[in-house]
């Protein structure tokens, strides 16, 4: 049963992140059960877990809808990200080895390809991977777990923002500047670049709310 619960959770969350479930059209538990070929009980358990994590709202006898991000939630997430990731950069920028920089640049190449293909979903996956890689350099599991728990909500909001004209290009350029600053070991420039990146991300994400 536990395996079915986890499978249901992952499959439903994937549909949310990929935009396959709507914030406007409720989907019934029966429909999800049929679509995923999983019985109703694991589906119900998965939905309650996703509700606890802030992804969905459940309406008895109507179904489930994706819960949209609010401007307050987005602002709070970006404030926390800046505080923690800025702290990480200040404490460990000297720990980035050449293979770390090479990996970050590899992710940038993937982002460029996603941008050229006009694929905000792939672009945002590499965006999240880049930030989580930076978090993991510091090797503090408590901070990493906090940021990792936010990653999927950030992904969902980020995809909506990336659909706005010019945002994918500007995000890519911000990431290039951040990696350049990290490679140079310039902590103040890295933190300033990160702050500018998050401020723009916050602005675009809030603008995108309601346009899904």
Secondary structure, 3 states (H helix, E strand, C coil): CHHHHHHHHHHHHHHHHCCCCCCCCCECHHHHHHHHCCCHHHHHHHHHHHHHCCCEEEECCCEEEECCCCHHHHHHHHHHHHHHHHHHHHHHHHHCCHHHHHHHHHHHHHHHHHHHCCCHHHHHHHHHHHHHHHHHHCCCHHHHHHHHHHHHHHHHHHHHHHCCCCHHHHHHHHHHHHHHHHHHCCHHHHHHHHHHHHHHHHHHHHHHCCCC
